[in-house]
Amino acid sequence: MRDLEECWTIGAYGPENIEHVAPELERLGKPLLYSADGFVVAIPQFDLVSELVGKLADYRDNRLVLNDRESHIGI
């Protein structure tokens, strides 16, 4: 998620949260769950998903940093 200070953060959803939020977003035609390099991730801010495409997420200093993925990375 991205906070009000424009910083990306991570958190964890419990199964009961997924079971509640996923159907609500699906009714709006927006997915909650995405596949990212073999992991299933929940991105509730569907309007920001396009900012993640082609990015490599790095977690440092207690926050997510998004970098452009270099084309030679075979992922």
PQR file with spaces between the fields and no chain letter, atoms N, CA, C, O and H, PARSE charges and radii, in Angstrom:
ATOM       1  N    MET     1       0.839   -1.180    0.000 -0.4000 1.5000
ATOM       2  CA   MET     1       0.000    0.000    0.000 -0.0000 2.0000
ATOM       3  C    MET     1       0.883    1.241    0.000  0.5500 1.7000
ATOM       4  O    MET     1       2.034    1.212    0.436 -0.5500 1.4000
ATOM       5  N    ARG     2       0.326    2.300   -0.488 -0.4000 1.5000
ATOM       6  CA   ARG     2       1.033    3.575   -0.446 -0.0000 2.0000
ATOM       7  C    ARG     2       0.325    4.463    0.562  0.5500 1.7000
ATOM       8  O    ARG     2      -0.900    4.580    0.547 -0.5500 1.4000
ATOM       9  H    ARG     2      -0.609    2.324   -0.842  0.4000 1.0000
ATOM      10  N    ASP     3       1.097    5.083    1.433 -0.4000 1.5000
ATOM      11  CA   ASP     3       0.497    5.909    2.474 -0.0000 2.0000
ATOM      12  C    ASP     3       0.356    7.368    2.023  0.5500 1.7000
ATOM      13  O    ASP     3       0.677    7.706    0.884 -0.5500 1.4000
ATOM      14  H    ASP     3       2.092    4.988    1.446  0.4000 1.0000
ATOM      15  N    LEU     4      -0.119    8.214    2.918 -0.4000 1.5000
ATOM      16  CA   LEU     4      -0.362    9.614    2.586 -0.0000 2.0000
ATOM      17  C    LEU     4       0.918   10.383    2.275  0.5500 1.7000
ATOM      18  O    LEU     4       0.874   11.434    1.636 -0.5500 1.4000
ATOM      19  H    LEU     4      -0.379    7.940    3.843  0.4000 1.0000
ATOM      20  N    GLU     5       2.045    9.866    2.723 -0.4000 1.5000
ATOM      21  CA   GLU     5       3.326   10.518    2.454 -0.0000 2.0000
ATOM      22  C    GLU     5       3.975    9.988    1.180  0.5500 1.7000
ATOM      23  O    GLU     5       5.152   10.240    0.919 -0.5500 1.4000
ATOM      24  H    GLU     5       2.080    9.012    3.242  0.4000 1.0000
ATOM      25  N    GLU     6       3.188    9.246    0.382 -0.4000 1.5000
ATOM      26  CA   GLU     6       3.655    8.687   -0.881 -0.0000 2.0000
ATOM      27  C    GLU     6       4.713    7.606   -0.712  0.5500 1.7000
ATOM      28  O    GLU     6       5.472    7.341   -1.644 -0.5500 1.4000
ATOM      29  H    GLU     6       2.232    9.042    0.594  0.4000 1.0000
ATOM      30  N    CYS     7       4.779    6.975    0.459 -0.4000 1.5000
ATOM      31  CA   CYS     7       5.715    5.880    0.701 -0.0000 2.0000
ATOM      32  C    CYS     7       4.969    4.563    0.585  0.5500 1.7000
ATOM      33  O    CYS     7       3.837    4.434    1.052 -0.5500 1.4000
ATOM      34  H    CYS     7       4.162    7.190    1.216  0.4000 1.0000
ATOM      35  N    TRP     8       5.608    3.593   -0.037 -0.4000 1.5000
ATOM      36  CA   TRP     8       5.033    2.264   -0.150 -0.0000 2.0000
ATOM      37  C    TRP     8       5.329    1.478    1.115  0.5500 1.7000
ATOM      38  O    TRP     8       6.432    1.561    1.656 -0.5500 1.4000
ATOM      39  H    TRP     8       6.528    3.698   -0.416  0.4000 1.0000
ATOM      40  N    THR     9       4.370    0.728    1.582 -0.4000 1.5000
ATOM      41  CA   THR     9       4.516   -0.086    2.778 -0.0000 2.0000
ATOM      42  C    THR     9       3.990   -1.493    2.489  0.5500 1.7000
ATOM      43  O    THR     9       3.336   -1.732    1.474 -0.5500 1.4000
ATOM      44  H    THR     9       3.474    0.660    1.143  0.4000 1.0000
ATOM      45  N    ILE    10       4.287   -2.407    3.396 -0.4000 1.5000
ATOM      46  CA   ILE    10       3.728   -3.748    3.286 -0.0000 2.0000
ATOM      47  C    ILE    10       3.027   -4.086    4.581  0.5500 1.7000
ATOM      48  O    ILE    10       3.318   -3.510    5.629 -0.5500 1.4000
ATOM      49  H    ILE    10       4.818   -2.213    4.221  0.4000 1.0000
ATOM      50  N    GLY    11       2.113   -5.012    4.503 -0.4000 1.5000
ATOM      51  CA   GLY    11       1.388   -5.495    5.668 -0.0000 2.0000
ATOM      52  C    GLY    11       0.921   -6.910    5.376  0.5500 1.7000
ATOM      53  O    GLY    11       1.217   -7.472    4.321 -0.5500 1.4000
ATOM      54  H    GLY    11       1.877   -5.480    3.652  0.4000 1.0000
ATOM      55  N    ALA    12       0.212   -7.458    6.293 -0.4000 1.5000
ATOM      56  CA   ALA    12      -0.295   -8.820    6.124 -0.0000 2.0000
ATOM      57  C    ALA    12      -1.798   -8.831    6.334  0.5500 1.7000
ATOM      58  O    ALA    12      -2.318   -8.217    7.266 -0.5500 1.4000
ATOM      59  H    ALA    12      -0.028   -7.001    7.149  0.4000 1.0000
ATOM      60  N    TYR    13      -2.483   -9.537    5.453 -0.4000 1.5000
ATOM      61  CA   TYR    13      -3.919   -9.755    5.585 -0.0000 2.0000
ATOM      62  C    TYR    13      -4.134  -11.156    6.128  0.5500 1.7000
ATOM      63  O    TYR    13      -3.492  -12.103    5.674 -0.5500 1.4000
ATOM      64  H    TYR    13      -2.060  -10.035    4.696  0.4000 1.0000
ATOM      65  N    GLY    14      -5.016  -11.293    7.080 -0.4000 1.5000
ATOM      66  CA   GLY    14      -5.430  -12.605    7.533 -0.0000 2.0000
ATOM      67  C    GLY    14      -6.468  -13.161    6.571  0.5500 1.7000
ATOM      68  O    GLY    14      -7.074  -12.407    5.810 -0.5500 1.4000
ATOM      69  H    GLY    14      -5.538  -10.523    7.448  0.4000 1.0000
ATOM      70  N    PRO    15      -6.679  -14.474    6.597 -0.5600 1.5000
ATOM      71  CA   PRO    15      -7.653  -15.081    5.680  0.2800 2.0000
ATOM      72  C    PRO    15      -9.047  -14.457    5.775  0.5500 1.7000
ATOM      73  O    PRO    15      -9.732  -14.314    4.762 -0.5500 1.4000
ATOM      74  N    GLU    16      -9.465  -14.086    6.982 -0.4000 1.5000
ATOM      75  CA   GLU    16     -10.800  -13.498    7.123 -0.0000 2.0000
ATOM      76  C    GLU    16     -10.888  -12.138    6.445  0.5500 1.7000
ATOM      77  O    GLU    16     -11.948  -11.771    5.939 -0.5500 1.4000
ATOM      78  H    GLU    16      -8.909  -14.202    7.805  0.4000 1.0000
ATOM      79  N    ASN    17      -9.789  -11.383    6.426 -0.4000 1.5000
ATOM      80  CA   ASN    17      -9.780  -10.105    5.714 -0.0000 2.0000
ATOM      81  C    ASN    17      -9.908  -10.322    4.210  0.5500 1.7000
ATOM      82  O    ASN    17     -10.667   -9.629    3.533 -0.5500 1.4000
ATOM      83  H    ASN    17      -8.928  -11.681    6.837  0.4000 1.0000
ATOM      84  N    ILE    18      -9.157  -11.292    3.698 -0.4000 1.5000
ATOM      85  CA   ILE    18      -9.208  -11.601    2.270 -0.0000 2.0000
ATOM      86  C    ILE    18     -10.618  -12.039    1.891  0.5500 1.7000
ATOM      87  O    ILE    18     -11.152  -11.604    0.871 -0.5500 1.4000
ATOM      88  H    ILE    18      -8.540  -11.856    4.248  0.4000 1.0000
ATOM      89  N    GLU    19     -11.215  -12.889    2.702 -0.4000 1.5000
ATOM      90  CA   GLU    19     -12.564  -13.388    2.413 -0.0000 2.0000
ATOM      91  C    GLU    19     -13.594  -12.269    2.405  0.5500 1.7000
ATOM      92  O    GLU    19     -14.620  -12.387    1.736 -0.5500 1.4000
ATOM      93  H    GLU    19     -10.782  -13.242    3.531  0.4000 1.0000
ATOM      94  N    HIS    20     -13.347  -11.202    3.122 -0.4000 1.5000
ATOM      95  CA   HIS    20     -14.283  -10.072    3.162 -0.0000 2.0000
ATOM      96  C    HIS    20     -13.988   -9.061    2.051  0.5500 1.7000
ATOM      97  O    HIS    20     -14.902   -8.624    1.351 -0.5500 1.4000
ATOM      98  H    HIS    20     -12.513  -11.107    3.666  0.4000 1.0000
ATOM      99  N    VAL    21     -12.729   -8.693    1.892 -0.4000 1.5000
ATOM     100  CA   VAL    21     -12.361   -7.627    0.960 -0.0000 2.0000
ATOM     101  C    VAL    21     -12.410   -8.084   -0.499  0.5500 1.7000
ATOM     102  O    VAL    21     -12.881   -7.337   -1.356 -0.5500 1.4000
ATOM     103  H    VAL    21     -11.987   -9.048    2.462  0.4000 1.0000
ATOM     104  N    ALA    22     -11.938   -9.288   -0.795 -0.4000 1.5000
ATOM     105  CA   ALA    22     -11.878   -9.764   -2.180 -0.0000 2.0000
ATOM     106  C    ALA    22     -13.244   -9.715   -2.876  0.5500 1.7000
ATOM     107  O    ALA    22     -13.334   -9.178   -3.980 -0.5500 1.4000
ATOM     108  H    ALA    22     -11.555   -9.895   -0.098  0.4000 1.0000
ATOM     109  N    PRO    23     -14.306  -10.256   -2.273 -0.5600 1.5000
ATOM     110  CA   PRO    23     -15.608  -10.191   -2.961  0.2800 2.0000
ATOM     111  C    PRO    23     -16.108   -8.759   -3.157  0.5500 1.7000
ATOM     112  O    PRO    23     -16.744   -8.458   -4.167 -0.5500 1.4000
ATOM     113  N    GLU    24     -15.827   -7.885   -2.206 -0.4000 1.5000
ATOM     114  CA   GLU    24     -16.258   -6.485   -2.343 -0.0000 2.0000
ATOM     115  C    GLU    24     -15.601   -5.824   -3.556  0.5500 1.7000
ATOM     116  O    GLU    24     -16.264   -5.138   -4.334 -0.5500 1.4000
ATOM     117  H    GLU    24     -15.311   -8.130   -1.385  0.4000 1.0000
ATOM     118  N    LEU    25     -14.294   -6.037   -3.708 -0.4000 1.5000
ATOM     119  CA   LEU    25     -13.599   -5.455   -4.855 -0.0000 2.0000
ATOM     120  C    LEU    25     -14.001   -6.132   -6.160  0.5500 1.7000
ATOM     121  O    LEU    25     -14.117   -5.470   -7.192 -0.5500 1.4000
ATOM     122  H    LEU    25     -13.756   -6.594   -3.076  0.4000 1.0000
ATOM     123  N    GLU    26     -14.213   -7.444   -6.123 -0.4000 1.5000
ATOM     124  CA   GLU    26     -14.637   -8.153   -7.331 -0.0000 2.0000
ATOM     125  C    GLU    26     -15.983   -7.636   -7.829  0.5500 1.7000
ATOM     126  O    GLU    26     -16.217   -7.585   -9.036 -0.5500 1.4000
ATOM     127  H    GLU    26     -14.118   -7.982   -5.285  0.4000 1.0000
ATOM     128  N    ARG    27     -16.865   -7.256   -6.917 -0.4000 1.5000
ATOM     129  CA   ARG    27     -18.155   -6.675   -7.322 -0.0000 2.0000
ATOM     130  C    ARG    27     -17.945   -5.371   -8.093  0.5500 1.7000
ATOM     131  O    ARG    27     -18.762   -5.002   -8.937 -0.5500 1.4000
ATOM     132  H    ARG    27     -16.675   -7.298   -5.936  0.4000 1.0000
ATOM     133  N    LEU    28     -16.852   -4.685   -7.798 -0.4000 1.5000
ATOM     134  CA   LEU    28     -16.514   -3.453   -8.505 -0.0000 2.0000
ATOM     135  C    LEU    28     -15.705   -3.722   -9.773  0.5500 1.7000
ATOM     136  O    LEU    28     -15.333   -2.794  -10.491 -0.5500 1.4000
ATOM     137  H    LEU    28     -16.189   -4.985   -7.113  0.4000 1.0000
ATOM     138  N    GLY    29     -15.435   -5.008  -10.039 -0.4000 1.5000
ATOM     139  CA   GLY    29     -14.646   -5.373  -11.198 -0.0000 2.0000
ATOM     140  C    GLY    29     -13.155   -5.187  -10.989  0.5500 1.7000
ATOM     141  O    GLY    29     -12.400   -5.079  -11.955 -0.5500 1.4000
ATOM     142  H    GLY    29     -15.738   -5.761   -9.456  0.4000 1.0000
ATOM     143  N    LYS    30     -12.727   -5.150   -9.740 -0.4000 1.5000
ATOM     144  CA   LYS    30     -11.315   -4.944   -9.401 -0.0000 2.0000
ATOM     145  C    LYS    30     -10.803   -6.134   -8.601  0.5500 1.7000
ATOM     146  O    LYS    30     -11.407   -6.508   -7.596 -0.5500 1.4000
ATOM     147  H    LYS    30     -13.340   -5.238   -8.955  0.4000 1.0000
ATOM     148  N    PRO    31      -9.697   -6.733   -9.034 -0.5600 1.5000
ATOM     149  CA   PRO    31      -9.139   -7.843   -8.251  0.2800 2.0000
ATOM     150  C    PRO    31      -8.411   -7.335   -7.018  0.5500 1.7000
ATOM     151  O    PRO    31      -7.959   -6.191   -6.987 -0.5500 1.4000
ATOM     152  N    LEU    32      -8.298   -8.171   -6.017 -0.4000 1.5000
ATOM     153  CA   LEU    32      -7.501   -7.886   -4.823 -0.0000 2.0000
ATOM     154  C    LEU    32      -6.190   -8.651   -4.886  0.5500 1.7000
ATOM     155  O    LEU    32      -5.148   -8.142   -4.474 -0.5500 1.4000
ATOM     156  H    LEU    32      -8.665   -9.101   -6.042  0.4000 1.0000
ATOM     157  N    LEU    33      -6.243   -9.871   -5.402 -0.4000 1.5000
ATOM     158  CA   LEU    33      -5.078  -10.747   -5.381 -0.0000 2.0000
ATOM     159  C    LEU    33      -4.384  -10.769   -6.741  0.5500 1.7000
ATOM     160  O    LEU    33      -5.022  -10.841   -7.791 -0.5500 1.4000
ATOM     161  H    LEU    33      -7.090  -10.285   -5.736  0.4000 1.0000
ATOM     162  N    TYR    34      -3.057  -10.705   -6.681 -0.4000 1.5000
ATOM     163  CA   TYR    34      -2.218  -10.713   -7.870 -0.0000 2.0000
ATOM     164  C    TYR    34      -1.093  -11.712   -7.665  0.5500 1.7000
ATOM     165  O    TYR    34      -0.733  -12.027   -6.531 -0.5500 1.4000
ATOM     166  H    TYR    34      -2.539  -10.647   -5.828  0.4000 1.0000
ATOM     167  N    SER    35      -0.544  -12.205   -8.752 -0.4000 1.5000
ATOM     168  CA   SER    35       0.623  -13.072   -8.693 -0.0000 2.0000
ATOM     169  C    SER    35       1.844  -12.233   -9.031  0.5500 1.7000
ATOM     170  O    SER    35       1.862  -11.525  -10.038 -0.5500 1.4000
ATOM     171  H    SER    35      -0.837  -11.949   -9.673  0.4000 1.0000
ATOM     172  N    ALA    36       2.859  -12.316   -8.188 -0.4000 1.5000
ATOM     173  CA   ALA    36       4.098  -11.567   -8.408 -0.0000 2.0000
ATOM     174  C    ALA    36       5.273  -12.499   -8.151  0.5500 1.7000
ATOM     175  O    ALA    36       5.600  -12.800   -7.003 -0.5500 1.4000
ATOM     176  H    ALA    36       2.844  -12.891   -7.370  0.4000 1.0000
ATOM     177  N    ASP    37       5.900  -12.948   -9.221 -0.4000 1.5000
ATOM     178  CA   ASP    37       7.066  -13.830   -9.119 -0.0000 2.0000
ATOM     179  C    ASP    37       6.823  -15.028   -8.207  0.5500 1.7000
ATOM     180  O    ASP    37       7.666  -15.370   -7.378 -0.5500 1.4000
ATOM     181  H    ASP    37       5.634  -12.703  -10.153  0.4000 1.0000
ATOM     182  N    GLY    38       5.667  -15.660   -8.370 -0.4000 1.5000
ATOM     183  CA   GLY    38       5.359  -16.864   -7.615 -0.0000 2.0000
ATOM     184  C    GLY    38       4.690  -16.622   -6.270  0.5500 1.7000
ATOM     185  O    GLY    38       4.307  -17.577   -5.594 -0.5500 1.4000
ATOM     186  H    GLY    38       4.982  -15.383   -9.044  0.4000 1.0000
ATOM     187  N    PHE    39       4.545  -15.381   -5.875 -0.4000 1.5000
ATOM     188  CA   PHE    39       3.865  -15.054   -4.622 -0.0000 2.0000
ATOM     189  C    PHE    39       2.488  -14.496   -4.938  0.5500 1.7000
ATOM     190  O    PHE    39       2.295  -13.843   -5.964 -0.5500 1.4000
ATOM     191  H    PHE    39       4.857  -14.605   -6.424  0.4000 1.0000
ATOM     192  N    VAL    40       1.543  -14.752   -4.065 -0.4000 1.5000
ATOM     193  CA   VAL    40       0.231  -14.132   -4.178 -0.0000 2.0000
ATOM     194  C    VAL    40       0.245  -12.921   -3.255  0.5500 1.7000
ATOM     195  O    VAL    40       0.518  -13.039   -2.060 -0.5500 1.4000
ATOM     196  H    VAL    40       1.700  -15.282   -3.232  0.4000 1.0000
ATOM     197  N    VAL    41      -0.052  -11.758   -3.822 -0.4000 1.5000
ATOM     198  CA   VAL    41      -0.051  -10.528   -3.041 -0.0000 2.0000
ATOM     199  C    VAL    41      -1.425   -9.858   -3.150  0.5500 1.7000
ATOM     200  O    VAL    41      -2.090   -9.925   -4.184 -0.5500 1.4000
ATOM     201  H    VAL    41      -0.273  -11.662   -4.792  0.4000 1.0000
ATOM     202  N    ALA    42      -1.819   -9.223   -2.073 -0.4000 1.5000
ATOM     203  CA   ALA    42      -3.069   -8.467   -2.055 -0.0000 2.0000
ATOM     204  C    ALA    42      -2.719   -6.990   -2.218  0.5500 1.7000
ATOM     205  O    ALA    42      -1.903   -6.443   -1.476 -0.5500 1.4000
ATOM     206  H    ALA    42      -1.278   -9.168   -1.234  0.4000 1.0000
ATOM     207  N    ILE    43      -3.348   -6.362   -3.196 -0.4000 1.5000
ATOM     208  CA   ILE    43      -3.142   -4.934   -3.425 -0.0000 2.0000
ATOM     209  C    ILE    43      -4.513   -4.273   -3.408  0.5500 1.7000
ATOM     210  O    ILE    43      -5.203   -4.238   -4.427 -0.5500 1.4000
ATOM     211  H    ILE    43      -4.011   -6.805   -3.799  0.4000 1.0000
ATOM     212  N    PRO    44      -4.911   -3.746   -2.240 -0.5600 1.5000
ATOM     213  CA   PRO    44      -6.243   -3.162   -2.125  0.2800 2.0000
ATOM     214  C    PRO    44      -6.387   -1.812   -2.823  0.5500 1.7000
ATOM     215  O    PRO    44      -7.504   -1.382   -3.109 -0.5500 1.4000
ATOM     216  N    GLN    45      -5.287   -1.149   -3.097 -0.4000 1.5000
ATOM     217  CA   GLN    45      -5.341    0.143   -3.787 -0.0000 2.0000
ATOM     218  C    GLN    45      -5.231   -0.103   -5.291  0.5500 1.7000
ATOM     219  O    GLN    45      -4.202    0.180   -5.905 -0.5500 1.4000
ATOM     220  H    GLN    45      -4.379   -1.498   -2.865  0.4000 1.0000
ATOM     221  N    PHE    46      -6.310   -0.637   -5.877 -0.4000 1.5000
ATOM     222  CA   PHE    46      -6.287   -1.068   -7.264 -0.0000 2.0000
ATOM     223  C    PHE    46      -5.932    0.060   -8.222  0.5500 1.7000
ATOM     224  O    PHE    46      -5.427   -0.206   -9.313 -0.5500 1.4000
ATOM     225  H    PHE    46      -7.146   -0.868   -5.379  0.4000 1.0000
ATOM     226  N    ASP    47      -6.178    1.297   -7.850 -0.4000 1.5000
ATOM     227  CA   ASP    47      -5.850    2.413   -8.721 -0.0000 2.0000
ATOM     228  C    ASP    47      -4.343    2.650   -8.825  0.5500 1.7000
ATOM     229  O    ASP    47      -3.896    3.406   -9.688 -0.5500 1.4000
ATOM     230  H    ASP    47      -6.588    1.512   -6.964  0.4000 1.0000
ATOM     231  N    LEU    48      -3.559    2.011   -7.956 -0.4000 1.5000
ATOM     232  CA   LEU    48      -2.103    2.183   -7.970 -0.0000 2.0000
ATOM     233  C    LEU    48      -1.356    0.995   -8.583  0.5500 1.7000
ATOM     234  O    LEU    48      -0.131    1.032   -8.697 -0.5500 1.4000
ATOM     235  H    LEU    48      -3.923    1.397   -7.255  0.4000 1.0000
ATOM     236  N    VAL    49      -2.072   -0.045   -8.973 -0.4000 1.5000
ATOM     237  CA   VAL    49      -1.433   -1.248   -9.504 -0.0000 2.0000
ATOM     238  C    VAL    49      -0.550   -0.915  -10.705  0.5500 1.7000
ATOM     239  O    VAL    49       0.529   -1.490  -10.845 -0.5500 1.4000
ATOM     240  H    VAL    49      -3.068   -0.075   -8.880  0.4000 1.0000
ATOM     241  N    SER    50      -0.977   -0.011  -11.562 -0.4000 1.5000
ATOM     242  CA   SER    50      -0.184    0.313  -12.755 -0.0000 2.0000
ATOM     243  C    SER    50       1.193    0.870  -12.392  0.5500 1.7000
ATOM     244  O    SER    50       2.128    0.745  -13.183 -0.5500 1.4000
ATOM     245  H    SER    50      -1.854    0.456  -11.448  0.4000 1.0000
ATOM     246  N    GLU    51       1.339    1.480  -11.216 -0.4000 1.5000
ATOM     247  CA   GLU    51       2.635    1.993  -10.781 -0.0000 2.0000
ATOM     248  C    GLU    51       3.614    0.880  -10.430  0.5500 1.7000
ATOM     249  O    GLU    51       4.819    1.119  -10.343 -0.5500 1.4000
ATOM     250  H    GLU    51       0.580    1.582  -10.573  0.4000 1.0000
ATOM     251  N    LEU    52       3.110   -0.328  -10.228 -0.4000 1.5000
ATOM     252  CA   LEU    52       3.960   -1.454   -9.845 -0.0000 2.0000
ATOM     253  C    LEU    52       4.439   -2.273  -11.031  0.5500 1.7000
ATOM     254  O    LEU    52       5.395   -3.039  -10.911 -0.5500 1.4000
ATOM     255  H    LEU    52       2.132   -0.522  -10.298  0.4000 1.0000
ATOM     256  N    VAL    53       3.790   -2.121  -12.165 -0.4000 1.5000
ATOM     257  CA   VAL    53       4.132   -2.908  -13.343 -0.0000 2.0000
ATOM     258  C    VAL    53       5.548   -2.563  -13.801  0.5500 1.7000
ATOM     259  O    VAL    53       5.890   -1.395  -13.983 -0.5500 1.4000
ATOM     260  H    VAL    53       3.014   -1.499  -12.263  0.4000 1.0000
ATOM     261  N    GLY    54       6.364   -3.605  -13.983 -0.4000 1.5000
ATOM     262  CA   GLY    54       7.729   -3.418  -14.436 -0.0000 2.0000
ATOM     263  C    GLY    54       8.689   -2.932  -13.366  0.5500 1.7000
ATOM     264  O    GLY    54       9.811   -2.526  -13.669 -0.5500 1.4000
ATOM     265  H    GLY    54       6.086   -4.554  -13.835  0.4000 1.0000
ATOM     266  N    LYS    55       8.252   -2.974  -12.115 -0.4000 1.5000
ATOM     267  CA   LYS    55       9.096   -2.509  -11.019 -0.0000 2.0000
ATOM     268  C    LYS    55       9.629   -3.682  -10.218  0.5500 1.7000
ATOM     269  O    LYS    55       9.049   -4.768  -10.210 -0.5500 1.4000
ATOM     270  H    LYS    55       7.341   -3.304  -11.869  0.4000 1.0000
ATOM     271  N    LEU    56      10.725   -3.446   -9.557 -0.4000 1.5000
ATOM     272  CA   LEU    56      11.320   -4.400   -8.640 -0.0000 2.0000
ATOM     273  C    LEU    56      11.194   -3.801   -7.249  0.5500 1.7000
ATOM     274  O    LEU    56      11.691   -2.702   -7.000 -0.5500 1.4000
ATOM     275  H    LEU    56      11.196   -2.564   -9.564  0.4000 1.0000
ATOM     276  N    ALA    57      10.539   -4.508   -6.344 -0.4000 1.5000
ATOM     277  CA   ALA    57      10.332   -4.010   -4.991 -0.0000 2.0000
ATOM     278  C    ALA    57      11.478   -4.463   -4.100  0.5500 1.7000
ATOM     279  O    ALA    57      11.851   -5.636   -4.094 -0.5500 1.4000
ATOM     280  H    ALA    57      10.136   -5.400   -6.546  0.4000 1.0000
ATOM     281  N    ASP    58      12.022   -3.535   -3.360 -0.4000 1.5000
ATOM     282  CA   ASP    58      13.105   -3.802   -2.419 -0.0000 2.0000
ATOM     283  C    ASP    58      12.661   -3.261   -1.068  0.5500 1.7000
ATOM     284  O    ASP    58      12.180   -2.131   -0.979 -0.5500 1.4000
ATOM     285  H    ASP    58      11.719   -2.582   -3.365  0.4000 1.0000
ATOM     286  N    TYR    59      12.819   -4.054   -0.022 -0.4000 1.5000
ATOM     287  CA   TYR    59      12.413   -3.616    1.313 -0.0000 2.0000
ATOM     288  C    TYR    59      13.661   -3.211    2.089  0.5500 1.7000
ATOM     289  O    TYR    59      14.518   -4.043    2.385 -0.5500 1.4000
ATOM     290  H    TYR    59      13.210   -4.972   -0.095  0.4000 1.0000
ATOM     291  N    ARG    60      13.753   -1.924    2.415 -0.4000 1.5000
ATOM     292  CA   ARG    60      14.876   -1.445    3.223 -0.0000 2.0000
ATOM     293  C    ARG    60      14.438   -0.231    4.026  0.5500 1.7000
ATOM     294  O    ARG    60      13.548    0.517    3.623 -0.5500 1.4000
ATOM     295  H    ARG    60      13.056   -1.248    2.175  0.4000 1.0000
ATOM     296  N    ASP    61      15.072   -0.057    5.148 -0.4000 1.5000
ATOM     297  CA   ASP    61      14.745    1.050    6.046 -0.0000 2.0000
ATOM     298  C    ASP    61      13.259    1.074    6.401  0.5500 1.7000
ATOM     299  O    ASP    61      12.642    2.136    6.486 -0.5500 1.4000
ATOM     300  H    ASP    61      15.796   -0.665    5.475  0.4000 1.0000
ATOM     301  N    ASN    62      12.696   -0.130    6.607 -0.4000 1.5000
ATOM     302  CA   ASN    62      11.290   -0.299    6.993 -0.0000 2.0000
ATOM     303  C    ASN    62      10.296    0.271    5.980  0.5500 1.7000
ATOM     304  O    ASN    62       9.213    0.725    6.349 -0.5500 1.4000
ATOM     305  H    ASN    62      13.197   -0.993    6.538  0.4000 1.0000
ATOM     306  N    ARG    63      10.675    0.243    4.707 -0.4000 1.5000
ATOM     307  CA   ARG    63       9.723    0.657    3.681 -0.0000 2.0000
ATOM     308  C    ARG    63      10.067   -0.019    2.368  0.5500 1.7000
ATOM     309  O    ARG    63      11.184   -0.498    2.169 -0.5500 1.4000
ATOM     310  H    ARG    63      11.555   -0.126    4.407  0.4000 1.0000
ATOM     311  N    LEU    64       9.098   -0.049    1.486 -0.4000 1.5000
ATOM     312  CA   LEU    64       9.306   -0.604    0.152 -0.0000 2.0000
ATOM     313  C    LEU    64       9.842    0.482   -0.762  0.5500 1.7000
ATOM     314  O    LEU    64       9.342    1.607   -0.772 -0.5500 1.4000
ATOM     315  H    LEU    64       8.191    0.340    1.647  0.4000 1.0000
ATOM     316  N    VAL    65      10.849    0.138   -1.515 -0.4000 1.5000
ATOM     317  CA   VAL    65      11.393    1.040   -2.515 -0.0000 2.0000
ATOM     318  C    VAL    65      11.170    0.380   -3.870  0.5500 1.7000
ATOM     319  O    VAL    65      11.523   -0.783   -4.062 -0.5500 1.4000
ATOM     320  H    VAL    65      11.256   -0.776   -1.506  0.4000 1.0000
ATOM     321  N    LEU    66      10.589    1.114   -4.799 -0.4000 1.5000
ATOM     322  CA   LEU    66      10.328    0.581   -6.134 -0.0000 2.0000
ATOM     323  C    LEU    66      11.391    1.090   -7.091  0.5500 1.7000
ATOM     324  O    LEU    66      11.646    2.291   -7.176 -0.5500 1.4000
ATOM     325  H    LEU    66      10.302    2.059   -4.643  0.4000 1.0000
ATOM     326  N    ASN    67      12.005    0.166   -7.806 -0.4000 1.5000
ATOM     327  CA   ASN    67      13.013    0.501   -8.800 -0.0000 2.0000
ATOM     328  C    ASN    67      12.582   -0.071  -10.133  0.5500 1.7000
ATOM     329  O    ASN    67      11.853   -1.061  -10.192 -0.5500 1.4000
ATOM     330  H    ASN    67      11.798   -0.810   -7.737  0.4000 1.0000
ATOM     331  N    ASP    68      13.037    0.557  -11.201 -0.4000 1.5000
ATOM     332  CA   ASP    68      12.785   -0.007  -12.520 -0.0000 2.0000
ATOM     333  C    ASP    68      13.514   -1.333  -12.622  0.5500 1.7000
ATOM     334  O    ASP    68      14.664   -1.459  -12.200 -0.5500 1.4000
ATOM     335  H    ASP    68      13.629    1.362  -11.154  0.4000 1.0000
ATOM     336  N    ARG    69      12.840   -2.312  -13.181 -0.4000 1.5000
ATOM     337  CA   ARG    69      13.470   -3.617  -13.374 -0.0000 2.0000
ATOM     338  C    ARG    69      14.339   -3.559  -14.612  0.5500 1.7000
ATOM     339  O    ARG    69      13.881   -3.148  -15.678 -0.5500 1.4000
ATOM     340  H    ARG    69      11.906   -2.210  -13.523  0.4000 1.0000
ATOM     341  N    GLU    70      15.576   -3.963  -14.481 -0.4000 1.5000
ATOM     342  CA   GLU    70      16.466   -3.965  -15.616 -0.0000 2.0000
ATOM     343  C    GLU    70      16.108   -5.105  -16.557  0.5500 1.7000
ATOM     344  O    GLU    70      15.725   -6.189  -16.118 -0.5500 1.4000
ATOM     345  H    GLU    70      15.948   -4.297  -13.616  0.4000 1.0000
ATOM     346  N    SER    71      16.232   -4.855  -17.828 -0.4000 1.5000
ATOM     347  CA   SER    71      15.781   -5.839  -18.808 -0.0000 2.0000
ATOM     348  C    SER    71      16.572   -7.134  -18.782  0.5500 1.7000
ATOM     349  O    SER    71      16.074   -8.153  -19.261 -0.5500 1.4000
ATOM     350  H    SER    71      16.543   -3.974  -18.184  0.4000 1.0000
ATOM     351  N    HIS    72      17.799   -7.138  -18.235 -0.4000 1.5000
ATOM     352  CA   HIS    72      18.580   -8.372  -18.216 -0.0000 2.0000
ATOM     353  C    HIS    72      18.191   -9.298  -17.070  0.5500 1.7000
ATOM     354  O    HIS    72      18.692  -10.420  -16.991 -0.5500 1.4000
ATOM     355  H    HIS    72      18.203   -6.310  -17.846  0.4000 1.0000
ATOM     356  N    ILE    73      17.313   -8.852  -16.187 -0.4000 1.5000
ATOM     357  CA   ILE    73      16.849   -9.719  -15.117 -0.0000 2.0000
ATOM     358  C    ILE    73      15.808  -10.668  -15.718  0.5500 1.7000
ATOM     359  O    ILE    73      14.807  -10.215  -16.272 -0.5500 1.4000
ATOM     360  H    ILE    73      16.906   -7.941  -16.252  0.4000 1.0000
ATOM     361  N    GLY    74      16.031  -11.942  -15.616 -0.4000 1.5000
ATOM     362  CA   GLY    74      15.166  -12.915  -16.275 -0.0000 2.0000
ATOM     363  C    GLY    74      13.998  -13.371  -15.435  0.5500 1.7000
ATOM     364  O    GLY    74      13.714  -14.567  -15.375 -0.5500 1.4000
ATOM     365  H    GLY    74      16.844  -12.310  -15.166  0.4000 1.0000
ATOM     366  N    ILE    75      13.320  -12.461  -14.792 -0.4000 1.5000
ATOM     367  CA   ILE    75      12.180  -12.849  -13.936 -0.0000 2.0000
ATOM     368  C    ILE    75      10.895  -12.499  -14.656  0.5500 1.7000
ATOM     369  O    ILE    75       9.808  -12.733  -14.129 -0.5500 1.4000
ATOM     370  H    ILE    75      13.550  -11.489  -14.841  0.4000 1.0000
